[in-house]
Amino acid sequence: MTRLAKVLGLLACAAAISLPVYGLFHGYFDHGLFEVKQTQWSPSHQVAIVAERSDHDALGGLTYFVLISDHVLSPNELRREYYSDAVVFAATATCLQVEWESSTTLSIKCDGSVVDGDHIDVQKRLSDEVNVSYANIAIK
């Protein structure tokens, strides 16, 4: 076998392995449903989004998460952002509400109950230039 054929074979093998792994960590194989539950626009034209990821498979579940964007995201965009560093808060809590306190401060609240640390997957205090405060949510 020529050296070029070996190199091309190795590149093909690397691509065959890396593409599914990339897809796995970027949500391409996630069959869950992604839905916007609440949007709240800031004075600086950013939108805070409370979204739901639900899944009826055996290993799936129900997760609510918060994102900040410049537009309301589609279900495909929500799926992609869910697997990125863009998620500000994620938990198995159905009580999430968002409210802008100012153009640079977002408040995430649990309306009617409390979210403890065991139910929180992601919790950020700062997202880009937006400060995040929490009410009725444990600080993890």
NORLIN-V388265 format. One record per helix or strand of 2 or more residues. SS is the DSSP state (2 for helix, 1 for strand). FROM is the first residue (numbers start at 1). LEN is the number of residues. Records with the same first field share a line. If there is no record, write none. Layout:
# NORLIN-V388265
SS = FROM-LEN ; FROM-LEN
This chain:
# NORLIN-V388265
2 = 3-23 ; 75-8 ; 117-3
1 = 33-9 ; 47-8 ; 62-8 ; 89-3 ; 96-7 ; 105-6 ; 120-4 ; 126-2 ; 130-6
